[in-house]
Amino acid sequence: MKINRLFLENVGAFWGRYDFDLRTSGKSKNVVLFGGKNGSGKTTILEAIRLALYGTFAFGLKNESPAYYDKIQAKLNTYALKSNLRQYSILLEVEIVEDWKKNEYTINRSWTKSKNSLKESLFVKRNGDNLSDSDKDIFFSKLREETPPQLLEFCLFDGEKISQIVSKETLSDYLSQTAKVMFNLDLFESLEDDLTSYLKQDDVMGTLTDEERKLMDLEHEKNEVQSRLEQYLRELNEIELKGEDTKALLAEHQRIFDVHGGLVKEKRDALLNEINEIEQQRFVVMERNREIIQTLLPFFLVKDLVAATAEQMKLESKYEVRNAVSELVNVSDVQALLTNYLGDKTVSFQSAANIFTDFLSLISNYQEQSLHNASSLQRAEIEAMLRQINAFNPEIMLQDFKTNAELLKQVQTVRKLIDKNDSSSELKGLIDNIRNAEDELRVLALKQKQLEEMVALIHVQLDEKIKVYEFQKEKVIQTKKAGNIFEITTRVLDVSRIFRAEQIHKKLQQVERQTAQMLQAIFRKEMFVTRVKIDPKTFQLHIFNSTRDEINIESLSAGEKQILLLSTVWAMAMCSNRRLPFVFDTLLGRLDQTHKKSIIESFIPRCGEQVIILSTDSEINEENFALIEPSLAKTYTIDYDAERNTVKWNTDYFDMSMKKELSHELQT
């Protein structure tokens, strides 16, 4: 899709009619540059493009509800409303390739204001011919499928939003969402969600057997464990990166201290070694009890209830056996069996009935209603828990806590000696930095160990869940004929998930190559990146230099991180083979001049047939304008006129062309 024209009438800051030609000339003249100070109306241009294309869907709505018209009312020009003007409109001309042919569509979305209401009108032309209502519906439905609102959002780069993504360390989540939309994999996720929801509908759920419902529950449990695992892996990766930074900082502090510390260092190191030995003892003691506190202790506190539950389950189990026997064997069977064994003597039916009743009583006399209806596996788990509770000695744990308290006092004593040593040193500030770094490393190491244990535990849980799920799935499928709704749906879900995993892996390999090439072009020798790696599960991004050493992304400046994000999303767009415009809003505001120059010279020319840039004169100044000028197809300056309460505009970016001509005349 390529945007050729935007017409605004009484929208946003634009009071009156404004017509912007946005046509570009291939990839050599691919930039439309809008200049304007903050508050001049640049953002209205982006909002108008979204609104014209998607209508209610631009706001996340699905129909023309009162909420939609409230949002439209807020987008209309305030002074036009006060002047009781009736007509407000957005006209957008876009070029779309369909069946190898370029078609030009004109979308005219307008609103008529009456006394208490708004009415929307929508007209669409294809190559100058009006589309019927049914053809309009088909056009917008196809547009939302091929270029959904979320996809356009990923091509609208807001400098402020990008800086927030980088500063809040949400890069992997952003890349994950971008990849899904760029490569249409969100459609498969939606299909999977719809199929799962379909199976959960009452009219479908009612047709499922107990085994099929159990399979659905197992799948839900498996997915929950998978989500927890992915979250812990992301947290673990963040801690590892932070730990690397802290170690590097500590090494630098220690290097300086080694040079200047002298005897102070030797004494301090001895005390620190003593603390480390004590802390190791504390760790061994407390680690022994951590798992008990997390698992066994809560049940130990209610051990009488656990024992009663186990006994109740045992009674119910015997009762279930009694019922099973009574269903499989009847009095006549017992009568025949006894008669056979006694030979000539005949056993009466009543006698056989009495014997059978006595036999069943030997199995169970339980007459109450079952409370748990537990499976054999669940009963075994409760019995195992009860055995652990009975074997548990709380005195051992109490002694461990006392030991830990004593060790802690020893640590505090040695700490006071270190403080006394440090306070008498001329290097106190440096020692404080070392101590803070060491404390942070200890905290990070503890968190990392806990997360690694959790990851290992969840891996085991996930493997077990997968085994149980696969066994149950095979069991369900084997009991059903081909064509069963449940079987078909679960097979489609499996195929969809496998396809998504394979596609994301394949596409990310292409993205990695393209991203590396773009980073090499932008950074050149400043930070030579030879390889980029994106984890297909967590979407964690890793970059490597020419010696194959990983470059710590956290060590990059905010501007370098922004360039890394831009390059990766650009690569995704290129690998998706979509014909999309790139729109940059205050893109260069947070970059230094070197990076601005790299973006203008190396990045923007590679962004396809159309790039729309919304900039201030401080971002693209005279120096940067000279760099981007060869790529310019159109330029505009928009400026809010407070006296007229509207926007003034011209086709010269902050009078740069006029200044250039004037400078040329003065020189000649």
N, C-alpha and C positions, 0 to 999 in steps of 0.2 A: 504494500500500500504506500502511495506517495500523495502528500497533501499539496494541492496546486493553488488553492485560493481560500481565504477566510474573510467573510463579510460579517460585520457586527453592527447591530442597530440597538442602541439603548441598553447595552449589557455591561454590567460591572462599572468600571470607571468611564466607559465610552458612551458619552451622551451625544446622540446623533448617529450618522452613518460613517462607517470606516471600511475600506476595502483594501485588503493586503494580498498582493501577488506573491505566492510562495514557490513558484516554479523554479526548479534548478536545472542545470545543463549537465546531465551525466555525473560522473565521478570527479571530473576536473573542476567544475564549478558547482559544488554540492552544498554550499553553506548559505543559509538565510540568517542574517545577523540583525537582531533587535537590540537597540540600545535604550536604556532608560534608567533613571534613578529609582531607588526603592520607593514603592508606592505609586509608581507611574502607570501601572496597569499591565505589567508584563505577565503576571500570574493569571490574569483574566484570559489571556490568549490560550494558555494551556487548558484552563477549565472549559473554555468555549469549544475547543477541539473535542475534549472528552464528551461534553454534553451533546454536541451535534451527532457524534457517532453512536452513542449508547443510550441517550435519553435517561429513562429511569434507572437503567443498570449502572450509569455513571455514579449514582449515589448508593449502590447496593440494593436497590429496590427492584421489584418485578412488575409493578403496574402503576398507573397514574393515580396514586392514592393522595389524600390530603397532605400527607407528609412530603410527597414529591413536589406538590405545588407550593408548599411552604419553602422548600429549598429553592425552587425556581424564583419565587418572590424575592428571596434574599440575594439572588444573582442579578436582578434587574437594577438598572441605574436609578439611584435614589431621586435625583432631580427630575428625571423623566416622569417618575411616579408622582412626584409633587406637582408637576405641571399637567397631570392628568392625561399624559400621552397614552394612546391605546396600543401602539404597535411596538413589539420587541422581537428581535429575530437573530438567528445565527445561520449563516449559509456557509457550507463547507463543500469544496470540490476536491474529490480524491480520485486518484488513478489506481485501478486494481487490475492485476493480470488474472484473467479467467480463461481456462482452456487455451493457453498460449497466446491470448489476445488481450491487448490493453483496452480496458473500458473505463470511461470517465463518468463518475457518478456525481450528481449535484444533490446534496442533502440540505433541505431548507426546513429548519425547525423554528417555528415562530409562535408567539403568544399574544393573544388579544386580551387586553385588560378592560373589564367592565367595572361597574361600581364595586361589587363585592367578590368578584371571582376572576380567575384566569382560565382561558381556554387555549389548548395547544393545537396547532395544525402542523402536519408533517407531509412534505412533498419530496419525492425522490425522482430524479431523472437519470436515465442511462443513455449516454451519448446523445443527449438532447431530447429524448422521448420520455414522457411521464410513465411511471410504473403504476400498475393497478394496485389496489390494496393487498391482494394476495401476493403479487410480485414483491411488494415492499416488505411484507412479512418474511418472505423467503430470503430476500436480500439481507435484512438485519439478522435473521437467524443464522445465516451462513457467515455473516461478518463476525458475530459473537463466537461462532465455533472456530473460525480460522484466525481471528485476531481478537481474542477475548479482552475485556477491560483490564484484567490482571496483566496480560502480556504487554499492552500499551504502557501500563504503569512502569514496567521494568525498562522501557525505552525512554521514559521521561526522567532524566537524571536531575534531581534537585540537589544542589550542592550542600544545602543544610542537612537534608536527609542522609546523604552519603556520609557526611562527617559524623552524624549520630551513629550510623551503623558501624563505622570504624571505631569510634570512641567507646561505644557500649559493648564492643567485642561480640557482635551478633552476626559476624561475617558468614559463618557456616550456615546459620539458619536462612539468611538472605539468599545465599547461593543455592541452597536446597530448594527453596520456593521458586527461584528464577529458573533453575534447570527443569523442574517439573512442568512449568508453564511453557517455557521455550520449546521443549521437546514433546509437548502434548501429553506428557505422562500424567498430568492432573486429571485428564479425561478417564484414564484407566483407574485412578484412585476413586474418582466419582462413581465409575461403574461398580467397583468393588464395594463401596459404601452402599450404593443402591441395592446391590444384590443381597448384601448382609441385612439391610433394612427390610428388604422384601421377605427374607426368610423369617424375620422377627414379627411380621404382621400377623395379627390374630387369625385371619382366615387361612394363612399358610402355616403358622405355628401349630394350629389345631390339627393339621394333617400330618404333622411330624410325629414320629415315634419317640419314646423316651430315649432311645439310643441316639437318635438324630439331634434331639434337644441337648443331650449331654455333649455331643460333638460340638455344637455351637458354643456351649459354655466353655469347653476346653479351648476352643479357638480364641475366645475373648480373653481367657486367662493367659494364653500363649502370647497374644499381642500386647497385653499389659506388661508382661515380663520383658518382652522385646523392647518396648518403649523405655522401661526403666534402665535396661542395659545400655541403650543408646545415650540416655541422659548421663549416666555415670561415666561412660567413655568420653563424652564431651568435657565433663568436669575434670576427669583425670588428665586429659590432654592440656587443659588450661593450667592445672596445677604444675604439670611437668614443665610447661613453658615458663611459668612464673618462677619455678625453682631454678631453671637454667639462668634466668636473669639475676636472681638473688645470689647464686653461686659466683657468677662473673663479678658482681659488685663486691662480694665478700673477698674474692681472690685479689681484687685491686686494693681494697683496704688493707688486707694482710700483707700484700707486697710492700706497701708504704710503711706499715708498722714494722716489718722485718728490717727495713733499712734504718729506721730511726728508733726502734723500740729498745734495743740493747738488753740489759739484764731484766728490765721490766717484763719483757716478753717471755723470758724463760720461766720466771716465777708464775706469771699468769697462765702460761700453757700447762704447767704442772697442776694448777688448781682446776683448770678446765678439764683436764684428763680425769681428775678425781670426780668431778661432777658427772662426766659422761659415763664413768663406771657405775656410779650410784643410780643414774637415770636408767641405765640398762637393766640394773637389778629391779628397779621399780616397774619397768616395762614388762619384764618377765612375770612379775607377781600379778600385775593388774590384767595383763593379757589373758592370764589363766582364768580370770573370773568374768571377763567381758562377755564371752559367749554364754556363760551361765546366766548372767544378768539379763541378757537379751532373750534367752529362750526358756530356760528351766525355771528361773526364780519366780516369774509370775504364776506359774502353775503350782509351785511349791507352796506359795502363800495360800492357795485354795486347795490343798492336797486332799482334804476330806471330800470336797466336791468332786475332784477327779476320781477318787476311789469309788464314790457313790455312782458316778457316771459309768465307770468301768463295770461295776457290779450290775447296774441296770442294763447295760449293753449285753452282758453275759446272759442275764435272764431272758432278754428279748431274743438273743441268738438261739437259746434252747427252745423258746416258744416257736420261733420260725421253723426249727427242725421238726418239732412236734406237728405243726400244721402241715409241713411238707409230707411227713409220713402218713398223716391222716388222709391227705389227698391222694397219695399213691396207693395206699392199702386200705381195704374196707373190712367189715366184720365177716363177710362171706369168705374172703380170702383167708382170714384167721381160722374160721370154722373148718374150711377144707384142709388147711395145713395141719391142724390138731387131729382131725379125723384120720388123716393119712399116717401120722406118727403113732396114734393109739391103736391102729389096726382095726379089730372088730368093733371096738367101742365107738359109739356115735356121740359127738359133742353137740349139745343143743346150741341154737343161735344165741340164746340169752347168755349162756356160759361163755361162748366165744366173745360176745360183746363185753362182758365183764372183764375177761382176760385182756382184751384189746385196750379197754379203758385204763386198766392198771398199768399196762405196758407204756401207754402214752404218758401216764403220770410219772413213770420212772424218768422219762425224758424231761418233762417240765410240768409244774403245777401252776405256772404263772397265768393269771387271768386278767390282768390289767391291760389298758390300752397302751400300745407301743408309743414311746416318746421320741426315740431317735431314728428308728428305721435305718440303722447304720449298716454300711457294707462291711464285708470281712476285713478289707484293707483299713477302713476307719477304726474298726474295733482293735485291730492289731496295733495301730498307731497309739490309741489311748492306753492300751496295756503296756506298750513299750515306754510311754511317758510315765506311767505309774511306777514301773520298775526303776526308772531313773530317779524319780522323786523319793522312793523308799531308800535308794542307795545314797542319796545326797546327804552330806554332813555339813550343816551351816557353820559349824565351829571352824572348819578349815577356811571358809571364806572370811569369817570374822578375824581369824589370825592373820590372813593375808592383808586385810585392811589395816590392822595394827602395824604390821611390818612396813607397809607403804607409808604410814604416818611417820614412823621412825626414820625411814630413808629420806622422806621429805624434809624433816628437821635437819638431817645431815647436809642436804643440798643447800638449805637456807644458811646454815653455818658457813659452808664453803663460799657461798655467794657473798656473804658479808666480808669475808677475807678478800675476795676479788674486788668488791667495791672499795674497800680500804686501800688496796693496792692501786686501783685505778684513780682514786681521788688524789693520791699523792703524785701521780704521773703528769708530766707536761703534755702528754698525748691523750688527755681525757676525751676530747671530742672524737678523735679517731677510734678510740677504744669503744666509745658509745655506739659508733656506727657499726663496728665489728660485732658488738653484742646484739644490736638490733637485727643485723643480718642473720646471725647465728640463731637467734630466737625465731625469726621468721622461717628459716630453713627447718628448724625442729617442728614447727607447727605444720609446715607444708609436707614434711616427711611423714608426720603422723596422719595427716589427711590423705596423703597419697597411699599409705599402707592400708588405711581403712577402705579407701575406694578400690584399691586392687583386690582386697579381700571380698568386698561386695561384688566386684565384677566377676571374680572367680566363682563366688557363690551363685550369682545370677546366671552365669554360663551353665553351671550344673543344673540349676532349676530350669533354665530354658531348654537344655538338652532333654531333660526328663519330660517337660511339657510337650516338646515336639514328638518324642517317642510315644507318649500316651495318646497325643492327638492323632498321629499317623496310624497307630494301632486301631483307635476308635473309628477313624475315617474308613480304613480298609474293612473293618467289621461291618460298618453301616452299608458300604457299597456292595459288599458280598451278599448281603441279605436282601438287596433290592434288584429289581429288574432294570435293564437299561431303559433310559427315558424317564426315570424317576426325577421329579423336580429337584429334590435335594441333591441327588448325584450330579445332575447336569450343572446346577448352580455352583457346587463346590469345585467341580472340575474347571468351570470357567474361571472361578476365583484363582485357582492354582495356576492356570495358564497365564492369566493376567499378571499375577505377581512375578512369575518367572520371566515373562516378557519385559516387565518394567525393570527388573534387576539387570537383565542382559542389555537392554537399551541404554540404561543410565551408565553402565560400565563402558559400553562402546562409545557413547557420545562424549563422556568425560575424557576419554583418551584423546579424542579430537580436540576438545577444549583445552586440554593441557598443552598440546603442541602449539595451538594458536595463541594461547596466553603467553607462553614462553617467547614466541616470536615477537609479539607486541611489546613485551617488557624489554626485550633486547633492543628493539627500535627506539623505545622511549628513554631508557636509562643509559644506553650505549655502554661506555666503559665505567660509568659511575657505580653501577652495581650490576655486574654482568651475571644475568640469570640464564642458565642453560637448561634448566628443567623445572617443570611445575608438576606437582602431584596433588590430586584431589581425591580424598577418601570417598568411595561411592556410597558408604553407609552413613558416615557422620558429616561429610562434606567439609572436613577440616582441610585447609589449604596449606601446602608445604612448598617452599621454593628452595632451589639448590644452585650453588655457584659452579664455576668451571672446574673446581677441584672436587666436585660432588659432595661438598659439605653443605648441610642444611643452613639456610639463612633464617635466623630467628625473626619471625614477622613482628613480634613485639618490640624488637629493636629498631624497626623502621619508624620514620617520622610520620606524622599525620598525613602529610602530603603524599608520601610514598605509599602509605596504606591506601589512600584514595585512588592513586594510579593503579595499584594492584587490583582493587575492586573493579574499577572501570575496565581494565584490560580483560578481566575474567568474564564479566557480563558481556562485553563486546564479543569475546570469543564464542560465548554461548549463542549469541544472536547470529554470528556468522555460520556456526555449525548447524543451526536450525534451518538454514536455507530460506529464511523468511525475508520478504521484501518489506522492510520496516523503516520508518524515519527515526532518527535519533534526535531527541530534544534535550538541550542542556540549559538549566536555569541556574545562574550564578555558579557555574561550574568551577571557575578559576579563582574564586574569592579567597580560598584558604591555601593556595599554592604559592610558592616563591617564584621569582622570575624565571629561574632555570627550568622548573617543572612546567610553568606556563608555556614557555617556548617549546618544550618537548611535546606537550599535548597538542599545541597548534600545528607544529610541523610534522609530527609523526603519527598522532592518534586520529585527529579529526579528518584528514584526507582519506583514511582507511574506513571511515564509517558509512560507506555505501553512497547511494544516490542523493540522499537528502539529510542534512543536519540543520536543525533550527537552534540557534543560540540566543539566549536571553541574557544580556550582560549589562553591567554598569561600566562607566568610563574608567573606573579604577581597575577593573579586571582586564578589559581590552583597551589599553591606552594607545597612544600614537605608535609606540614601539611595537606592541603586539598586533595592532591593526595592520601595520606594514607586513607582518609575517603572515597574517591570515588573508590578506587582500587577494592574492592569486586564486584562492578557493571560493571567493564570494560571488554568489549569483544575484542576491538582493540584499539591500541594507535599509534599515528603518530606525528612526529615533522617535520614541514616544515620550511625551512629557505632560504631566498633569498640570493643567492651568487652574489654579485655585480661584482666580477671579471669575472665570467662565464655568467653573465646576465641571470641566470635561478634559479630554485628552487632546493635545496638539501632536501632530506627527508630520514627518517628512521622510524623504528617501535617502538622506545623507546621515550616516552614523556619526553622531556628535560633531557634525560639520567637518569630519576628517577630510573628505574630498575637497571641500572648499578651502580648507587650510593648506592642503597639498598644492592646489592650483595657485593659491596666493604665494606660497613659498617658491613655487617654480617661476612665477612672474617676477618676484623680487630678485631671484638669482639671475634671470635673463635681462 
